[in-house]
Structure formats: structure tokens, C-alpha cells
Amino acid sequence: MWVTTPDRTELLTERPSVTFGAKPSDQPTIVVDSRRTYQPIDGFGASLTDSAAAALQKLAPNVRDDTMRRLFDPITGIGVSFLRQPIGSSDFTAASEHYTYDDMPAGQTDFPLHNFDISHDRLAPLPLLREAKRLNPELKIMGTPWSPPAWMKTTGSLVGGRLKDDTSVYDAYARYLVEFVRAYAASDVPIDFLSVQNEPQNRAPDAYPGTDMPVAQQVRVIEALGPKLRRASPGTRILAYDHNWATHPDDIATTPPGSPPETDYPYEVLRSPAAKWIDGTAFHCYYGDPSAQSALHTEFPDKGIWFTECSGSSSLGEPPEKVFRDTLAWHSRNVILGATRNWARSAVNWNIALDHTGGPHNGGCATCTGLITVRSDGTVTPGAEYYTIGHMAKFVRPGARRIASTSFGTTGWNGQIMDVAFRNPDGSTAVIVHNENDDPRSFAVTSGDQTFEYSLPGGALATFLWPPSKALENKLEYIPLTAATATGMPAHAPAATAIDDDASTRWTTEQPQQPGQYIDIDLGRPQIFRRLTLDSGGDLGDYARHCDVYVSDNGADWHPLAGGAGAGQLTVIDVRLAQARYLRIATTASAGNWWSLAEIALYR
């Protein structure tokens, strides 16, 4: 296991191994279930922007080589496995003037793209990208434009404006993006993913390239791009949207008169004819929360979700220790755990490197931070984002799949333990755990019928990794309760929260335990099961001191099935093979604690 603490006394520090055992725990318990699988993983990383490349190239060759190894080597470094590259200029560029790969004098056009040229990138960042691919051959690369060439736009400027609503312009822009993919591939940097516009609803960029691209225009671009890209580079996948979890109020406020704010932008694109060319949707972190990803996945389960941008930031004069602590906490909850628990196949920060001033940049963000900072004396300092990404990228390899794990914390902070789990292609399991509380918190991890306990310092982030083991495989199959309904007595809290497969929510009596309190579950149809688990969540002591389980075929005539004393937060009740449509779990003892049920699960 490896730990990073907010006070920086441990920075991705390997601690002594812990051992699974057969003894159950009375602590909040993370149940890891490798039989329940979710999205595949493409990688974790950042963007090797023009500014990042400039900062890295200023380093002495031996320092730069060491820094690249620390970033990309999976063994000696953190194994960054995903990079999102600007196509042309962004706000983070060292150039004095913004650029694309086909700039023309004012009033002139280049529809044949005769002047298309990536010479700017041949000095940087392409050499660094090739080195990154050498250090980590599994590295995936995504391309994203901040603006089409100005001659394609209504304003004639890279800053703001829209594409001209002209079929020949849509066609030219599609060919421009294909030329980028071809040129990078010819430079030994193949492009795995492509979006057609960074933050298409950011209509007022602060002196840096940006484009207002309404849904209808994104659809037109993708319809023109799809067939061309499939012929030129069939392995490159198109991602839609590439903007925030929710539409920012400023973006709504700048909507042109007479135009809709398009607050359901990704839904509209995926409902359009362009959807056949789209593999999924890309999201950023600057407004909303990660649950938006799950909502989109529910409506479009055959389309992937990628999380592609989030920058840390520091206010002027803010102490470095506070920047580190706050960034570690927020990014752990929202990017590392929140994005991936909500179907993201990637977790990608903004700049992979910046200088000590937070630059160089040309317009845009003056407070952004990178994974690493290049100091004026030529040394390199890793920031909090280096460690949050490192806790994932080093241990969760491309091709891994997220697997089920109980998580009690929330992205908005509730002071509990939050986690996510993955099964790697080699069969190993990685569990990343964050203690949201400022105080130490103890918990347990169960896989199969084996358990270990651990205590994490306040605010710490940890990764646990174990090799393939038959003893740690789940032998029983989880029964989804998506069609089930529940009622509780007393009826203070919604009983449905006890069967929603989300341990950060709970049903509770809101009063001390006493005999006669119960929760009834209608499974929707008869189910055969052999195990029932009652998880009381992260609030210690809220487990039933004793309870009985009843079954019924009609919800009126109840028959006793099992009963016994609870000994901790997770109570496991094994029964002979049983069949029932209705379950009742009733307390039969008194205690000063409330009775809470964060999650009820059935297995067969």
C-alpha cells in the first residue's frame, strides 16, 4: 500500500503490507466485488501543453530526463497514461501570438489547406510526446482544438466567434482536423481520441482562443468529420462536448439573444444523426458535479464517458501547504474517485507542468497549477495533482475495469471514507481510498470472505494493491435490487436509500433502537438467495444489536428465516437456499444508537 498525506510527510510513500484474514471487522467495511464490473479504463494524466513543453525544455537535459521518467515511467515514476493535447494554441502557450496550423492574412482563406503546417509543434511538444510514448508505450493521446483557423470564423479571430454556417467551412474544418491526426501519426504520435471543440459553450474566453459552437454546429462538424476520419485513421475515436458537468451560469448569461442556452448539450448531440460517429462524451470539472456523468450514461449506456480536464488553482499569497491540502482533498473526491465512480474511462488534469509563475500563459488562467512546477533555479517540485494522478496511474493500468466497491463518502464532502476499485489486465486488484475527514478514520476492506482493517490519517489518499488470488474472489453472485421498493418504520427517512446500491445514503430510524422497528422490501418478483448483508454505513454504532429476518410471498403473511446479534457495521446473514418476493428485517433489541441501513444486499 502507498499513502499521501495532506501535510506532505508521506508522498506516495510505500508502507508495510497488510494481510487479509478470516476475522470479520466491526468497522465500516469496503466490500470489493470483482464479479460486478463497470467501465474499462483508458488512462490517467494531464496535458502536455505548449506551456508545459516550454517549462520542461528549460530544464537541464539530465533533470528533464529524470522528470519525464518520474511522470511517465510506470515503474520508476507514476506512469501517466493519458495526455490531452491542444490542437494549436490554447491559453497555455509560450508563443506571443495565438496560432493554428493554417493561419492566413486577414481576408484570405485556404480551403484546400495548402498552408497546413505543424512546424510549431516539431520543436515542442512532439519530441516530448515521443519520449513519453517511449517511456510508457500504453500512453493514450487525445487532440482538442481551442479554435478553428480564424478565416473559418464569423469574427475572423481566434478569440470568440463561431464557425461560419457554410457547408464548405464545415468540410474544411473536418479536413483540418484529419490533417492534424495524419501529421501527428507521421510524427510517431498517433491520436487515439479527438474532440472538435474545447468548451463549446465558453463564449467569452479571456484573451485566448475559444469558439462558441452550438449543438447544431457541433453536429455538422462531426457529420463531416466522421467518414473522413474513419478512412484516414480508423482507430481514432470522436468524443463530443468536452465541457463542464453542467452549463455554467456565465455561459447561460452569454447566450446570444434568441438562442437557447442548450443546458442539455451532450444529450442533444447524442440524440442527433452525428451520434453514429461518436464514441462518447468528454467532461470538465469547473461547474456541476460528477453525477452528471452517470445521468448521461443511464440514457446512453452504449456511449462512453471520459473525464478530460480539471486544473488545480492557487490564490495570490495563499500558503503552499494550504494549496496542497485543498487540492489533494478536492481532486481526490471529485476527479480521482468521483469521476471514475461515475463511469469515466479517464481522469485527466490540465497542465502537466508549469513554471513557478503558473505559466507561461497567454490570456486565460493566472492561478492554474500543474502536476509539477519548474522552479527558477532549475529544480522540479511535484504538486498535489502529481500524487492524485499517481495514486491511479501507477497502479491502474490501461485496460483495467472498475469493479464494485462500497463507498461511504461523497464528492461534496461528508467526512467519510470514499473509494473506488479496479481489476487490472493481469488480474491484480487496486483499491484507492480517501479519508475525507480531518481526523484519522478506521475502516475494513473485504474481498471474497477475507478482510483486513486499516486506519488512514485525516485527509490522506491511499492505494492498496493485491495480486490475483482465488481466496479473494467472490463466490456468490450479487442480485441487483433495481426493481425493488422499500418502506420503513419509523418512516422518517426514505427507505429506498437502503437499497439504492449507494452506501453514502442511508435509511435511519432517527431515534434509539427498540424492538418493532423494521424495513420491508418488495423485490419485485421472487428471488432465490443464500446471503443477506446489512450495511450500517460509516456512522459507527448504528448497527442493529439484534434483528430477525422474515420472508413472505404476498407481503402479508410473514415467516421467520433467520436472526441473530449484530457485531459491527456490516452484518452478514447466511441462510439455506431461500426464495421470497418480500423481506422484512426487524429489530428485536434496544440500544442508544439509531438504527441505520446504508445498504442491503442479496447474493445467490
C-alpha positions as CSV (number, residue, x, y, z in Angstrom):
1,M,0.0,0.0,0.0
2,W,1.0,3.6,-0.7
3,V,-0.1,6.8,1.1
4,T,-0.1,10.6,0.5
5,T,-0.9,12.8,3.5
6,P,-2.0,16.5,3.4
7,D,0.9,17.6,5.5
8,R,3.3,16.0,2.9
9,T,5.0,13.8,5.5
10,E,4.2,10.9,3.2
11,L,4.1,11.4,-0.6
12,L,3.1,8.3,-2.5
13,T,5.1,6.6,0.3
14,E,5.0,2.8,0.3
15,R,4.0,1.5,3.7
16,P,4.4,-2.1,5.1
17,S,2.0,-4.6,3.5
18,V,-1.2,-5.6,5.3
19,T,-2.6,-9.1,5.5
20,F,-6.1,-10.4,4.8
21,G,-7.6,-12.7,7.4
22,A,-10.8,-14.5,8.1
23,K,-11.9,-12.4,11.1
24,P,-14.7,-10.0,10.3
25,S,-14.5,-6.4,11.3
26,D,-16.8,-4.1,13.3
27,Q,-15.6,-1.1,11.3
28,P,-17.2,0.5,8.2
29,T,-16.3,-2.1,5.5
30,I,-15.5,-1.6,1.9
31,V,-16.8,-4.8,0.1
32,V,-14.9,-5.3,-3.1
33,D,-16.8,-7.5,-5.6
34,S,-14.8,-8.4,-8.8
35,R,-17.8,-10.1,-10.3
36,R,-19.6,-6.8,-10.7
37,T,-17.8,-4.9,-13.5
38,Y,-18.3,-1.4,-14.9
39,Q,-16.3,0.7,-17.5
40,P,-12.9,-0.1,-18.9
41,I,-10.1,2.3,-18.2
42,D,-8.0,4.2,-20.9
43,G,-5.7,6.1,-18.6
44,F,-4.9,8.9,-16.2
45,G,-2.8,12.0,-16.8
46,A,-2.9,15.7,-17.9
47,S,-2.0,17.9,-20.9
48,L,1.5,18.4,-22.2
49,T,0.6,21.9,-23.4
50,D,2.8,24.3,-25.2
51,S,3.5,26.0,-21.9
52,A,4.3,22.6,-20.2
53,A,6.7,21.8,-23.0
54,A,8.4,25.2,-22.7
55,A,8.8,24.7,-18.9
56,L,10.2,21.2,-19.4
57,Q,12.6,22.2,-22.2
58,K,14.2,24.9,-20.0
59,L,15.4,22.2,-17.7
60,A,19.0,20.9,-17.8
61,P,18.9,17.7,-20.0
62,N,19.6,15.3,-17.1
63,V,16.9,17.0,-15.0
64,R,14.4,16.9,-17.9
65,D,15.1,13.2,-18.5
66,D,14.6,12.4,-14.8
67,T,11.4,14.5,-14.7
68,M,10.0,12.7,-17.8
69,R,10.7,9.3,-16.1
70,R,9.0,10.5,-12.9
71,L,6.0,11.4,-14.9
72,F,5.7,8.6,-17.5
73,D,7.6,5.6,-16.4
74,P,5.2,3.1,-14.8
75,I,8.0,1.5,-12.6
76,T,10.2,4.4,-11.5
77,G,7.6,7.1,-12.0
78,I,3.8,7.5,-11.8
79,G,3.1,6.1,-15.2
80,V,1.0,8.9,-16.7
81,S,-1.1,7.0,-19.3
82,F,-3.3,9.7,-20.9
83,L,-2.5,13.1,-22.4
84,R,-4.9,15.6,-23.9
85,Q,-3.2,17.8,-26.4
86,P,-4.3,21.2,-27.7
87,I,-4.6,21.4,-31.4
88,G,-3.0,24.7,-32.0
89,S,-2.9,27.4,-29.4
90,S,-4.7,27.5,-26.0
91,D,-4.3,29.9,-23.1
92,F,-1.3,27.9,-22.1
93,T,1.1,28.7,-24.8
94,A,4.6,30.3,-24.7
95,A,4.0,32.0,-28.1
96,S,3.5,35.8,-28.1
97,E,0.6,35.4,-30.6
98,H,-2.0,32.7,-30.7
99,Y,-1.9,30.3,-33.7
100,T,-3.5,27.4,-35.5
101,Y,-1.9,25.1,-38.1
102,D,-3.4,27.1,-41.0
103,D,-3.3,30.8,-40.3
104,M,-3.9,33.2,-43.1
105,P,-3.6,37.0,-43.5
106,A,-6.9,38.9,-42.7
107,G,-9.4,38.5,-45.6
108,Q,-7.7,35.4,-47.1
109,T,-8.8,31.8,-47.0
110,D,-7.2,28.4,-47.6
111,F,-10.0,25.9,-48.3
112,P,-7.6,23.4,-49.9
113,L,-5.4,23.6,-46.7
114,H,-2.3,24.2,-48.8
115,N,-0.7,26.1,-45.9
116,F,-1.4,23.5,-43.2
117,D,1.8,23.1,-41.2
118,I,2.6,21.7,-37.7
119,S,6.1,23.1,-37.7
120,H,5.5,24.9,-34.4
121,D,5.0,21.5,-32.7
122,R,8.1,19.9,-34.2
123,L,10.2,21.7,-31.7
124,A,7.7,21.3,-28.9
125,P,5.7,19.3,-27.8
126,L,6.3,16.5,-30.3
127,P,9.8,15.5,-29.1
128,L,8.5,15.2,-25.6
129,L,5.4,13.3,-26.7
130,R,7.6,10.8,-28.5
131,E,9.7,10.4,-25.3
132,A,6.6,10.0,-23.2
133,K,5.4,7.2,-25.6
134,R,8.8,5.5,-25.3
135,L,8.6,5.6,-21.5
136,N,5.1,4.4,-21.4
137,P,4.0,2.5,-24.6
138,E,0.4,2.3,-23.3
139,L,0.1,6.0,-23.3
140,K,-3.2,7.3,-25.0
141,I,-3.3,10.7,-26.6
142,M,-6.3,12.9,-27.3
143,G,-6.4,16.0,-29.5
144,T,-8.7,19.0,-28.8
145,P,-8.8,22.4,-30.7
146,W,-9.4,25.6,-28.8
147,S,-10.3,27.3,-32.1
148,P,-10.5,26.6,-35.8
149,P,-8.4,28.9,-38.0
150,A,-9.7,32.4,-37.9
151,W,-10.6,32.5,-41.6
152,M,-13.3,29.9,-40.9
153,K,-14.9,32.0,-38.2
154,T,-17.6,34.7,-38.2
155,T,-15.3,37.1,-36.3
156,G,-12.0,36.5,-38.2
157,S,-10.4,36.0,-34.8
158,L,-9.3,33.0,-32.8
159,V,-10.8,34.6,-29.7
160,G,-14.5,34.1,-29.6
161,G,-16.9,33.9,-32.5
162,R,-18.5,30.9,-34.3
163,L,-17.8,28.8,-37.3
164,K,-19.3,30.3,-40.5
165,D,-22.5,28.4,-41.1
166,D,-21.4,27.2,-44.5
167,T,-21.1,23.6,-45.8
168,S,-17.7,24.4,-47.3
169,V,-16.4,25.6,-43.9
170,Y,-17.7,22.5,-42.1
171,D,-15.9,20.4,-44.7
172,A,-12.7,22.4,-44.5
173,Y,-12.7,22.2,-40.7
174,A,-13.2,18.4,-40.8
175,R,-10.3,18.1,-43.2
176,Y,-8.2,20.3,-41.0
177,L,-8.8,18.0,-38.0
178,V,-8.0,14.9,-40.1
179,E,-4.8,16.6,-41.3
180,F,-3.8,17.1,-37.7
181,V,-4.3,13.4,-36.9
182,R,-2.3,12.4,-40.0
183,A,0.5,14.8,-39.3
184,Y,0.9,13.6,-35.7
185,A,0.8,10.0,-36.7
186,A,3.5,10.7,-39.3
187,S,5.5,12.2,-36.4
188,D,5.1,8.9,-34.5
189,V,2.4,10.3,-32.1
190,P,-0.8,8.6,-33.0
191,I,-4.0,10.2,-31.8
192,D,-6.4,7.9,-30.0
193,F,-9.2,10.4,-29.3
194,L,-10.4,13.6,-30.9
195,S,-12.9,16.2,-29.8
196,V,-14.0,19.0,-32.1
197,Q,-14.0,22.0,-29.7
198,N,-12.8,22.7,-26.2
199,E,-15.6,24.1,-24.0
200,P,-18.0,24.9,-26.8
201,Q,-20.2,27.0,-24.5
202,N,-17.4,29.2,-23.3
203,R,-18.4,32.2,-25.4
204,A,-16.2,34.8,-23.8
205,P,-12.7,33.4,-23.4
206,D,-10.3,35.8,-21.6
207,A,-7.9,36.8,-24.4
208,Y,-7.2,33.2,-25.5
209,P,-8.6,31.1,-28.3
210,G,-12.2,29.9,-28.0
211,T,-15.2,29.2,-30.1
212,D,-19.0,29.3,-29.4
213,M,-20.1,26.1,-31.0
214,P,-23.8,25.5,-30.7
215,V,-25.1,21.9,-30.8
216,A,-26.2,22.3,-34.4
217,Q,-22.7,23.3,-35.5
218,Q,-21.0,20.5,-33.5
219,V,-23.3,18.1,-35.2
220,R,-22.5,19.4,-38.6
221,V,-18.7,19.2,-37.9
222,I,-18.9,15.7,-36.7
223,E,-21.1,14.6,-39.6
224,A,-18.4,16.0,-41.9
225,L,-15.6,14.6,-39.9
226,G,-16.8,11.1,-39.1
227,P,-16.4,9.4,-42.6
228,K,-13.2,11.3,-43.3
229,L,-11.6,10.3,-40.0
230,R,-12.7,6.7,-40.4
231,R,-11.0,6.4,-43.7
232,A,-7.8,8.2,-42.6
233,S,-7.4,6.9,-39.1
234,P,-10.0,4.3,-38.1
235,G,-8.5,3.8,-34.6
236,T,-9.2,7.5,-33.7
237,R,-12.4,7.9,-31.7
238,I,-14.5,11.1,-31.6
239,L,-15.7,12.5,-28.3
240,A,-18.5,15.0,-28.1
241,Y,-19.0,18.1,-25.9
242,D,-15.7,18.4,-23.9
243,H,-17.1,20.8,-21.3
244,N,-18.4,21.1,-17.8
245,W,-20.6,18.6,-15.9
246,A,-23.3,21.3,-16.0
247,T,-23.7,24.5,-18.0
248,H,-22.0,27.4,-16.1
249,P,-24.3,30.4,-15.3
250,D,-21.8,32.7,-17.2
251,D,-22.3,30.6,-20.3
252,I,-26.0,30.8,-20.0
253,A,-25.8,34.6,-19.5
254,T,-23.7,35.0,-22.7
255,T,-26.1,33.0,-24.9
256,P,-26.9,35.2,-27.9
257,P,-30.4,36.7,-27.9
258,G,-33.0,34.4,-29.5
259,S,-30.8,31.3,-29.0
260,P,-31.5,28.6,-26.4
261,P,-28.9,28.1,-23.6
262,E,-28.6,24.4,-24.5
263,T,-28.2,23.2,-21.0
264,D,-28.6,19.6,-22.2
265,Y,-25.8,19.9,-24.8
266,P,-24.4,16.4,-24.7
267,Y,-27.8,14.8,-24.7
268,E,-28.8,16.8,-27.9
269,V,-25.6,15.8,-29.7
270,L,-26.0,12.1,-28.8
271,R,-29.7,12.2,-30.0
272,S,-28.6,13.7,-33.3
273,P,-27.6,11.8,-36.5
274,A,-24.0,12.6,-35.7
275,A,-24.1,10.1,-32.8
276,K,-23.2,7.2,-35.1
277,W,-19.7,8.7,-35.4
278,I,-19.3,9.4,-31.7
279,D,-17.8,7.0,-29.1
280,G,-18.8,9.1,-26.1
281,T,-18.7,12.3,-24.2
282,A,-15.9,14.3,-22.5
283,F,-16.4,16.3,-19.3
284,H,-14.6,19.0,-17.3
285,C,-14.8,19.8,-13.6
286,Y,-15.4,23.6,-13.5
287,Y,-19.2,23.5,-12.8
288,G,-21.6,20.9,-11.7
289,D,-20.6,17.5,-10.2
290,P,-19.6,14.1,-11.4
291,S,-23.1,12.6,-11.0
292,A,-23.9,14.3,-14.4
293,Q,-21.8,11.6,-16.0
294,S,-23.9,8.8,-14.5
295,A,-27.1,10.5,-15.6
296,L,-25.8,10.7,-19.2
297,H,-24.7,7.0,-19.0
298,T,-28.1,6.0,-17.9
299,E,-29.7,7.5,-21.0
300,F,-26.9,6.4,-23.4
301,P,-25.3,3.3,-21.9
302,D,-23.6,2.3,-25.2
303,K,-21.6,5.6,-25.3
304,G,-18.5,6.0,-23.2
305,I,-17.6,8.8,-20.7
306,W,-14.2,10.4,-20.5
307,F,-13.1,13.0,-18.0
308,T,-10.6,15.2,-19.8
309,E,-9.8,18.4,-17.9
310,C,-9.5,19.8,-14.3
311,S,-6.9,22.3,-13.1
312,G,-5.8,22.9,-9.5
313,S,-5.5,26.6,-8.6
314,S,-3.8,28.8,-6.1
315,S,-4.8,32.3,-5.0
316,L,-2.3,35.1,-4.7
317,G,-0.4,34.8,-1.4
318,E,-2.1,31.5,-0.5
319,P,0.4,29.4,1.6
320,P,1.7,26.4,-0.4
321,E,0.7,24.0,2.3
322,K,-2.9,25.1,2.0
323,V,-2.9,24.8,-1.8
324,F,-1.5,21.3,-1.5
325,R,-4.0,20.2,1.2
326,D,-7.1,21.7,-0.6
327,T,-6.1,20.4,-4.0
328,L,-5.4,16.9,-2.6
329,A,-8.8,16.8,-1.0
330,W,-10.9,18.2,-3.8
331,H,-9.2,16.3,-6.6
332,S,-9.3,13.1,-4.6
333,R,-13.1,13.3,-4.1
334,N,-14.1,14.7,-7.5
335,V,-11.6,13.7,-10.1
336,I,-9.9,10.5,-8.9
337,L,-12.8,8.9,-7.2
338,G,-15.9,11.0,-8.2
339,A,-15.3,10.9,-12.0
340,T,-14.3,7.2,-12.1
341,R,-17.2,6.1,-9.8
342,N,-19.4,7.9,-12.3
343,W,-18.3,5.9,-15.4
344,A,-15.3,7.9,-16.5
345,R,-12.7,5.9,-18.5
346,S,-10.1,8.5,-17.9
347,A,-9.2,11.2,-15.3
348,V,-7.1,14.0,-16.8
349,N,-5.8,17.2,-15.3
350,W,-4.9,20.3,-17.2
351,N,-1.2,21.2,-17.4
352,I,1.3,18.5,-16.7
353,A,3.9,21.1,-15.9
354,L,4.1,24.9,-15.4
355,D,6.9,27.3,-14.3
356,H,7.0,28.9,-10.9
357,T,4.7,31.8,-12.0
358,G,2.0,29.4,-13.1
359,G,2.8,30.0,-16.8
360,P,3.9,30.8,-19.3
361,H,0.3,31.6,-20.4
362,N,-1.2,34.0,-22.9
363,G,-4.6,35.1,-21.5
364,G,-6.8,32.8,-19.5
365,C,-6.0,31.3,-16.2
366,A,-3.5,33.1,-14.0
367,T,-3.9,30.8,-11.0
368,C,-3.7,27.3,-12.5
369,T,-1.3,24.7,-11.1
370,G,0.4,21.8,-12.8
371,L,1.3,18.2,-11.8
372,I,4.8,19.6,-11.4
373,T,6.3,23.1,-11.0
374,V,9.6,24.0,-12.7
375,R,11.4,26.4,-10.3
376,S,13.5,29.4,-11.3
377,D,16.6,27.6,-10.0
378,G,16.0,24.7,-12.4
379,T,14.6,22.2,-9.9
380,V,11.3,20.5,-10.1
381,T,8.6,20.2,-7.4
382,P,5.6,17.8,-7.7
383,G,2.3,19.2,-6.6
384,A,-0.8,17.6,-5.2
385,E,-2.1,16.7,-8.7
386,Y,1.1,14.7,-9.3
387,Y,0.1,12.5,-6.3
388,T,-3.6,12.3,-7.0
389,I,-3.0,11.2,-10.6
390,G,-0.1,9.0,-9.4
391,H,-2.3,7.0,-7.0
392,M,-4.3,6.0,-10.0
393,A,-1.9,5.9,-13.0
394,K,0.8,3.9,-11.3
395,F,-1.5,1.1,-10.1
396,V,-4.5,1.1,-12.5
397,R,-3.3,0.2,-15.9
398,P,-5.0,0.9,-19.3
399,G,-7.4,-1.9,-20.0
400,A,-8.4,-2.3,-16.3
401,R,-12.0,-2.4,-15.4
402,R,-13.7,-0.7,-12.5
403,I,-15.3,-3.2,-10.2
404,A,-17.9,-2.8,-7.4
405,S,-16.8,-1.4,-4.0
406,T,-18.7,0.0,-1.1
407,S,-18.0,3.8,-0.7
408,F,-19.4,5.9,2.1
409,G,-18.0,9.3,1.1
410,T,-19.5,11.9,-1.3
411,T,-17.9,14.3,-3.8
412,G,-19.5,17.2,-1.8
413,W,-17.8,16.0,1.5
414,N,-19.5,14.2,4.3
415,G,-16.4,13.3,6.3
416,Q,-16.5,9.6,5.5
417,I,-14.2,7.1,3.7
418,M,-14.6,7.2,-0.1
419,D,-13.1,4.7,-2.5
420,V,-13.0,3.1,-6.0
421,A,-11.7,-0.3,-7.1
422,F,-10.3,-1.8,-10.3
423,R,-9.3,-5.1,-11.7
424,N,-6.1,-4.8,-13.8
425,P,-5.5,-6.8,-17.0
426,D,-3.0,-9.0,-15.1
427,G,-5.7,-9.9,-12.5
428,S,-4.4,-7.7,-9.7
429,T,-6.8,-5.5,-7.8
430,A,-6.3,-1.8,-6.9
431,V,-8.4,0.0,-4.4
432,I,-7.9,3.7,-3.9
433,V,-9.2,5.1,-0.6
434,H,-9.6,8.7,0.6
435,N,-10.3,9.8,4.2
436,E,-12.5,12.9,3.8
437,N,-12.3,13.7,7.5
438,D,-9.6,15.8,9.1
439,D,-9.2,13.2,11.8
440,P,-8.0,9.6,11.4
441,R,-10.6,7.1,10.3
442,S,-10.5,3.3,10.6
443,F,-12.2,1.0,8.1
444,A,-12.0,-2.5,6.7
445,V,-11.7,-4.0,3.2
446,T,-13.4,-7.3,2.4
447,S,-12.8,-9.3,-0.8
448,G,-14.2,-12.8,-1.0
449,D,-14.5,-13.9,2.6
450,Q,-11.2,-12.3,3.7
451,T,-10.9,-9.0,5.5
452,F,-8.2,-6.5,6.6
453,E,-8.5,-3.4,8.8
454,Y,-6.7,-0.1,8.3
455,S,-6.6,3.4,9.7
456,L,-5.8,6.4,7.5
457,P,-4.6,9.8,8.7
458,G,-7.0,12.7,8.2
459,G,-7.3,13.8,4.6
460,A,-5.0,11.0,3.3
461,L,-5.2,9.3,0.0
462,A,-4.1,5.6,-0.3
463,T,-3.8,2.9,-2.8
464,F,-4.0,-0.8,-1.9
465,L,-2.8,-3.4,-4.5
466,W,-3.0,-7.2,-4.3
467,P,-2.2,-9.9,-6.8
468,P,-4.6,-12.4,-8.3
469,S,-5.9,-14.8,-5.6
470,K,-8.7,-17.4,-5.7
471,A,-9.2,-16.9,-1.9
472,L,-10.1,-13.2,-2.6
473,E,-12.6,-13.9,-5.3
474,N,-16.3,-13.5,-4.6
475,K,-18.0,-16.9,-4.7
476,L,-21.6,-15.6,-4.6
477,E,-23.4,-13.6,-7.2
478,Y,-24.9,-10.2,-6.3
479,I,-28.6,-9.8,-7.0
480,P,-29.4,-6.3,-8.3
481,L,-32.3,-4.6,-6.5
482,T,-33.1,-2.1,-9.2
483,A,-36.8,-3.2,-9.4
484,A,-37.2,-3.4,-5.6
485,T,-39.1,-1.0,-3.4
486,A,-38.9,-0.4,0.3
487,T,-40.8,1.0,3.2
488,G,-39.6,1.6,6.8
489,M,-41.0,2.0,10.2
490,P,-40.5,4.6,11.6
491,A,-40.9,6.4,8.3
492,H,-38.5,9.3,8.9
493,A,-36.1,8.7,6.0
494,P,-36.8,7.3,2.5
495,A,-36.4,3.6,2.8
496,A,-35.3,3.4,-0.9
497,T,-31.9,4.7,0.2
498,A,-31.2,1.4,1.8
499,I,-31.5,-0.5,-1.5
500,D,-30.0,2.1,-3.9
501,D,-26.5,0.5,-4.2
502,D,-25.1,3.7,-2.7
503,A,-23.6,3.4,0.8
504,S,-23.2,7.2,1.1
505,T,-27.0,7.4,1.5
506,R,-29.0,5.7,4.3
507,W,-32.3,4.9,5.8
508,T,-32.4,5.5,9.6
509,T,-34.8,5.4,12.4
510,E,-33.7,8.8,13.7
511,Q,-34.4,7.6,17.2
512,P,-32.8,5.0,19.5
513,Q,-33.2,1.3,18.6
514,Q,-36.1,-0.6,20.1
515,P,-38.0,-3.8,19.2
516,G,-40.5,-3.4,16.5
517,Q,-38.6,-1.1,14.1
518,Y,-38.4,-2.7,10.6
519,I,-37.8,-2.2,6.9
520,D,-39.9,-4.1,4.3
521,I,-38.5,-4.8,0.8
522,D,-40.6,-5.8,-2.2
523,L,-38.1,-7.5,-4.5
524,G,-40.5,-7.1,-7.5
525,R,-40.5,-10.8,-8.1
526,P,-39.5,-13.9,-6.2
527,Q,-35.7,-14.2,-5.8
528,I,-33.6,-17.1,-4.7
529,F,-30.8,-16.1,-2.4
530,R,-28.4,-17.6,0.1
531,R,-26.8,-14.5,1.7
532,L,-28.2,-11.2,3.0
533,T,-25.9,-8.4,4.1
534,L,-26.9,-5.4,6.2
535,D,-24.5,-2.4,6.0
536,S,-25.0,0.3,8.5
537,G,-22.6,2.6,6.8
538,G,-20.0,5.0,8.2
539,D,-21.7,6.0,11.3
540,L,-20.2,3.8,14.0
541,G,-22.6,2.0,16.3
542,D,-25.7,2.3,14.1
543,Y,-26.0,-1.4,13.5
544,A,-28.9,-3.5,14.9
545,R,-27.9,-5.1,18.2
546,H,-30.2,-8.0,17.3
547,C,-32.6,-8.5,14.4
548,D,-34.8,-11.1,12.8
549,V,-35.4,-11.6,9.1
550,Y,-38.8,-12.7,7.7
551,V,-39.9,-13.7,4.2
552,S,-43.3,-13.6,2.5
553,D,-44.8,-14.5,-0.8
554,N,-47.6,-11.9,-0.5
555,G,-46.4,-9.1,1.8
556,A,-48.9,-10.0,4.4
557,D,-48.1,-13.5,5.8
558,W,-44.6,-13.5,7.2
559,H,-42.4,-16.5,8.0
560,P,-39.1,-16.3,10.1
561,L,-36.0,-17.0,8.1
562,A,-33.0,-16.1,10.3
563,G,-32.0,-13.9,13.2
564,G,-29.1,-13.0,15.4
565,A,-26.9,-10.4,17.0
566,G,-25.1,-7.7,15.1
567,A,-21.4,-7.3,15.9
568,G,-20.5,-4.3,13.7
569,Q,-21.2,-2.1,10.7
570,L,-21.5,-5.0,8.3
571,T,-23.7,-7.9,9.3
572,V,-23.6,-11.0,7.1
573,I,-26.5,-13.4,7.3
574,D,-26.0,-16.7,5.5
575,V,-29.1,-18.9,5.1
576,R,-30.0,-22.1,3.4
577,L,-31.1,-21.5,-0.2
578,A,-34.3,-19.4,0.2
579,Q,-36.9,-18.0,-2.1
580,A,-39.1,-15.0,-1.5
581,R,-40.5,-11.9,-3.0
582,Y,-40.8,-9.9,0.2
583,L,-38.3,-9.4,3.0
584,R,-38.8,-7.9,6.5
585,I,-35.8,-7.0,8.7
586,A,-36.9,-6.1,12.2
587,T,-35.1,-5.1,15.3
588,T,-35.5,-7.2,18.5
589,A,-33.3,-5.3,20.9
590,S,-32.8,-1.8,22.3
591,A,-29.8,0.4,22.1
592,G,-29.0,4.1,22.5
593,N,-27.8,4.4,18.8
594,W,-30.1,4.9,15.9
595,W,-30.5,2.0,13.5
596,S,-29.2,2.9,10.1
597,L,-29.1,0.9,6.9
598,A,-26.8,2.3,4.2
599,E,-27.1,-0.7,2.0
600,I,-29.0,-4.0,2.0
601,A,-27.6,-6.6,-0.5
602,L,-28.7,-10.1,-1.6
603,Y,-26.5,-12.8,-3.0
604,R,-27.1,-16.2,-4.5
